[in-house]
Amino acid sequence: MENIVEIKHLTKIFKSKNKETIALSDINLTIGEGKFISIIGGSGCGKSTLLRIIGGLETKYNGTVLVDGKKVEHASRQTGFIFQDHRLLPWLSVKENIRFGLPKELKNNDELIMENLKIVGLEKFAASYPKELSGGMAQRVAIARALANKPKLLLLDEPFGALDAMTKMRLQDELLKIWEKEKITMIIVTHDIDEAIYLGNEIVVMTPHPGKIKRIKQVELETPRSRVGASFNMVKEQVYRDFFDTEEIPFVYSI
């Protein structure tokens, strides 16, 4: 399996007039094509900054960051990005929001637009406007918009963090179906340990500020995965100990 992301000795320093803040320190990471990677860490550990650098949204850094063998110097069509908020344009319909994000040569491709709305189950809402959608539906449009460019890599920055628990779980399941069908490499940033385990093949655990990679945990659970049971809870316990650097587990679960 080829590596689609290669990061070597990445350090990111934010500079202001009076001080320098080290956001990321000596990050080394390789991600194989077709993987689903979860990155977890507390607030301020630099996990979103890491995602933005991979996506070409942050371009000033020290070290080497390659996507598909090329140095990341700007945003690229081959890398899709989904944020916590859907960022849909309120004056455009669902269909036109997706069209807006397409390159010139694809803007008139209605078949492509409808194909991607069908992937997220929203083909019947093509003419609707963002104000007419629920939060979960709007986020599904954001996923369809990212998929329409046929990216090789999809980056997700806490995309379900603002949703209620039931909607969040439904969208996690839909995202897994898309990943299995489309074979796109996905990287999700989250602070939700359950989400990281349920979605990821590998979990990258980051230290508090400045952000470093503390451990990379392989998730060897059968698919389709269950959110309960002995195997899931065993992985959860291991990740929790890595995440908080403690032997005390403050939750009780049934198996």
N, C-alpha and C positions, 0 to 999 in steps of 0.2 A: 504494500500500500504506500502510495506517495504521500508526502507531507504537503498540505496546502498552505499551512502557516508555519513559518520558522522565525523564532524570536531569539536573538542572542544578545546578552548583556544590555538589555534595554533599561535605561534610566530616564525618568522624566522629572524635570525640575521646573516648577512654576516660579517665575521671577516677578517681583513687584519692586516698587521704588525703594522700599525699606528692608526687604528680606527675600530670602529664597526658601521655597518649600519643596522638599523631595517627596513627590507623589508615588513614584515607582523606583525601586532600587534593584538593579542587576537581575532582571527578569529573563529567564531562559525557558523556552517552551516550544515544543513542536506538536502540531496537530495533524493527524492523518486525514486524508480525503474521505468523506463520508461519515465522519465521526459526529457525535453529538456531545459537546463538552459543556459542563456546568462550571462556572467560576463563582465561588462564594467567598464572602468576607464581610466584615463589619463596615459601617458607614465611615467613609474617609480613607479606606484602605487602597483606593486607586483602581478598583476593578472596572468602573465605568470609563476611567481615563484609558486603561489598557484596551478596552473595546473600541474606543474612539480612535486610538492610534492604529489598531489593526484595520479599522474602516477608513482610514485616511482623513478623519475629521480633525485630528491633532497631528501636525506634521513636524513640530519642533521637538526633537528628542535625541538622546545619545544611544548608540547601539545600532543593531540591525533588525529590521522587521521586513520579512518577505511574505507576500501572498502569491501563491502559484508561481513561485520562483522569481518574482519581480519586487524590487524595493518599493515600499509604500510611501508615496510622496503626495498623493491626493486621493480623493474619493474616486471610486471606480464602479462601473456598472456591474462588474462581476462580483461585487460585494454589496449585498443588501443590508439595510439597517432598520430595525424596528425599535422605537423608543417606548417609554412607559406611557406617554400620552400619544394618541393616534395621529395627531398633527394633520388632520384632514382640513381642507379648505372649505369653510362653511357655505360659501356661495356656489360651490360646484356639487353636482350630483355624485353619487357613488361611482358611476361609470366614468364621469369626467375627472374625478380625483385620480383614478388610476391612469387615465389617458395623460393627465398633466405630468406624471412622473416618467413617461416613456420618452425615449429619444425620438428625434424627428422622423426617422425612417419607419417607426412603429406606431406613430400617433394615430394613424387612420385604421389600425388593425383592430376592428371591433371583435373579431373572432378571438384574438389573443386576450382581450380584456374580459370577455364573457367566460372564456376558458378558466381564467384565474379566479373569477368570482364564483364559478361553479366549484372550484377546489375548496373554497371556504364556505360553500353552501349559501351564497348570497346572490345568486343569479336573478332571483325574483325582486331584488331590491336595487337593481342597477339604476333606476330613475329616482331613487330616494335621496334625500339630503341628510347630512350628518346630524342635524337636530332631530330627525325622525328615527334615529337609530339608538339602541341601547349601547352602553359602554362596551359590552362584549362584542356586539355587532360592528361597532366602529373599529375596534382593534382587529377584527377579522378582515375588514377592508384594508387596514394598514398592512396586514400580512399579504393580502392579494396584490396590493400595490408593489410590495417588495418582490414578490415572486414573478410579477409580469416582466421584469427585466432579465429573467432567467439567470439569476446569480449562481455562482459556484459556491459561494460562502454567504451565510445569513447570520447576522449579528443581532442579538436581542438583549436590550438593556432594561431588565425588570419589566417586561412587557405586560405582565398581568398583575403588577403590584397594586394597582388602584381598583381592582375588581373584587367583587364579593367572592366568597369561598367557592360556591357552587359554579359560578361562571368561570372562575379561574381553573377549576378542575376540568370542566368541559373543554376549555380552550387548550389546556395542556394535552388532552387526548387528541384533539384535532391537529395540534402541532406535530405530535408523534406520527399520526397518519400521513401528514404531508411529508415529513422527513423520510418515512419508510417508502413512500411512493416516488418522491422526486429525487431522492438520493443526494440531497444538498447537505454539505457540511454546515452544522449549526453550532454556534457558541452563545450560550445564555448567561448573563450576569444576574445573580439573585442573592438575596440574603436568607432565602427560605430553604432550609435543609431538606425538607420533604420534596420540594419542587426539584432541587438539584439532583436528588437520588432518582426520582421518578422519571426524569427526562434524560439524564446524562449517561453516556458510556464511561466517562471519566469525570471526576470532580477535582477541580483545581482549588485548593484551600489557600487563601491568602492571609498573611499576617496583618495586624493593625499598622497604622501609619508609621513609617513609610511602607508601602506595599511591597512585599516579597512573596514568592511562592514557598509556602511552608511544606506542602505535601500534595502529591497527585495520587488520588485514590481511584483504582479501577472498580467499576460497578459491574459485578458479574451476577446479575439477576436475570431470570428467565423472562422472555417477552411472550405475550403482553404482560406487563407488570401489574402487581397488586400493590395498593397503598398500605396494606396491612399484612400481618403475618410475621413469622419468625425471621425469615431471610431479610425482608425489608428493614425490620427493626434492628437487626444485627448491624447492617450497614449504617443505619441512622446513628446507632450508638457509637460506632467507630468514628464517623464524621464529626459528631458532636464533640467527642473528646479532642479531635484535631482542631476543630474550630475554636473551642474555648480553652484548650490546653488544660484539661481537668479530668480527673477520674470520677467525679461526681456527676451522675445523670439525674437531672431534676424532673424527669417525667416517668410516668408509669404507663405501660401499654399491655395489651392482651395479645396472645398469639393463638 
